[in-house]
């Protein structure tokens, strides 16, 4: 099974070893940085993390009867923050279209204060059906654009008031931490209060940032070094003959859970000078990353017929995925088979570790739960060569023939 090995993990850090060392050296800076940058139409505000900036917004708008409409899938931290500040009965789920790449219908409400949109799969969501709702309720629209489209746009749509971005280890751009948001200048009070809140947060220490760097070293090596990952997979394959629990699937799942690159807790901090220096140096170093993701995704998606594209990647509409996370949709009952199929071939895959639905008693569509459970992460194309991309696509097609097409033929025979 080691004849064909894909030397890529389900994630990738878009930086070189030299870049990594540069972030270390920034810890020694004595420079001081502004945490906000004013522009003509908007203001950029820097934070310790994207989720910290989102929470400062929620703190600003907090009130007992705050009403929020949100897309059904959110990053865990965003979901937790919404649940922290909004009563369950005041959270309303936006209905997405069948492909989960656009809004189909907004909830019918008498009043709405905030709309929170999370973009998915490295492309911007179609927000056309949000226009009348925003006009009617005069609500503020916040977007989590970490997994959205090109950063050449500051806001994905004119309807957006606040746009949030992460600069964590596998994001665009990379500062090995931190985040920023754009707020349109029409929200002067929000800008003033947010800056004040961030400035008054406990300061991230150089020591704590250094410790976080140390934790990221093995992740950087495993995710980015093809030769080391090859050696690691060979070792895992050898040990699996003595203990079946030692396999690529279990180790990928365990490592991802233990080393997500961020924390769901203790993120309400003020960024240190070292983090600020890394952010300022890398704000505009994203086009090279986007070209890489665009080119690799093009190579991959072109391996599939339109029929298979719509089956495995229903959200794809010709816009290439601009993210190191490469996802595929597998029918819910076939997900264990898919993971096992690739595990036996030493190809690292993992069931959806990113997106979460809201907890009960929030009202959720079973269609959303099903969709969320069907998301699987493939190895990151960013660290794969053309031969590996073709091999991965062939394995997916074989899986389709073995499990999906055969089952459909069986159902037709029964009819």
PEURGI-V997982 format. One line per field, one symbol per residue. ss: DSSP state (@ for helix, = for strand, . for the rest). phi: phi as a letter, one per 20 degrees, with the letter a starting at -180 (. if undefined). burial: 1 if it has 9 or more other ideal C-beta (glycine too) atoms within 8 Angstrom, else 0. A space follows every 50 residues. Layout:
ss = ???
phi = ???
burial = ???
This chain:
ss = ................@@@@@@@@@@@@.......===...======.=@ @@@@@@@@@@@......====..==@@@@@@@@@@..@@@======.... .====........=====.......=.@@@@@@@@@@..=====...... ...........=====...........=======...@@@@@@@@@@@@. .==..@@@@@@@@@@@@@@@@@@@.@@@@@@@@@@@@@@@.......@@@ @@@@@@@@..........==..@@@@@@@@@@....@@@@@@@@@@@@@@ @....@@@@@@@.............====..@@@@@@@@@@@@......= =...==.........@@@@@@@@.====..@@@..@@@@@@@@@@@@@@@ @@@@@@@@@@@@@@.
phi = .efddeebefbbdfbefffffgfffffefdfdcfebcecfdbcecebfbg ffffffffffegafdgdcdbffdcfgffgfffffdcfgfddcefeeffel cafebefecfbbeccdddfcmmbeffdgfegfffffeleeddcedgdeef ffeecfbfffdccdcdcffcddfdclpnabbdcfffeffffffffffffe fgffeffffffffgfegffgfffdeffffgfffffffffffdbffebfff fffffffecfnbcfcldeceffgffgfffffcgdecfffffffffffggf fffdfgffgffecfffcneffdbfeddcddggfeggffffgfffdldfcb fhddeceffgefecffffgffffefceegffgddegfffffffffffffg ffdefffffffffff
burial = 00001111111111000011011101100000101100000111111111 11111111111000011111111111111111101100011111111001 11100110100111111111111111101110110010111111111110 10001100011111111111111111111111111010011011101100 10010000110110110011111101011101110110110000011111 11101100100100001011111111111011001100110111011111 10110001101111110001111111111100011011111110111111 11001111000101000111111111111111110001111111111011 111111000000000
